[in-house]
């Protein structure tokens, strides 16, 4: 199956996304990195009013996801701003 975080065809497990009523498939590497589907991280951050209005645990999740997927914080903020 395809990992919904990194997009690789790997063995996956299905888990709930923290703070979001959604389940996604995670490969072990993404699960261990606390990385989550990018589009959900962007949309949930947008819904909260932006990164700085999010709870600390969500900010940690964002940083872990961006680091694991090698996405800059600048691109992330742009994607959140343009989500609407």
N, C-alpha and C positions, 0 to 999 in steps of 0.2 A: 504494500500500500504506500501511498504518498504521504509523507509528513506534511502537515498543514503549516508548519513553521518554516522549515528550510526548503521544502519542495522536493526533497530527495526521495527516491523509491527505496524505502527501507522497511524493516520490521517496525511496526508502530503499536502503541497502546492508545486507547481513547480515554481522555481525562477531561474533567471540566476545567474551564478557564477561570482562574480566580476572579471573583467580583463580577463575572459576566454570566448570564444564563445561557451558556453555550458549551458544547463539548467538541473537542478537536482531537485529531490524531497527532501524536508526538512520537518521534524517534527517541531513542534513549539519550542521544547526545543533546538534543534540544530540551528534553525534559530535565536532564541534569544541569543544564545551563540556566534554568528558569526562564527560558525564552518561549514566547507565545506568538500566535498568528499576528503578523504585523497589522493587518487591516483591523483586527479587533482592538489592538493596542491603540491605534490611531483613533478609531471611532469612539472608544470608551473615554479616552483622554479628551477628545472634543466635547463629548457629552458632559463631562465634568467641568468644562469651562477653561480647559488648558492644563498643561503640566503642573504649573505652580499652585493650582487649586486642588490637585489630587492629593489623596492621603499618601503618607510616606511609604507605605508598603507598595502602593501602585507606582510611585516614582521609582522605587527599586526595581520593580518588574519591568518598567519601561527601559531603564538603563541596562538591565541584564539582556533584554531582547535586542536592543540596539547594538550592544557590544557583540553579542553572538552572531547577529546577522550582518555585522559590519556596515551599519547604517549610521550616518552622522546625525547628531542632535539637531543640526541646522535643517537637514532634510526632513526629519521627523516633525519639527515645529512647522515647517512649510506645509507638510501633508495634513497636519492637524488644522492649520488655518484654512486650508483649501477644502476640507472635508465636506462642508456644507453642500 
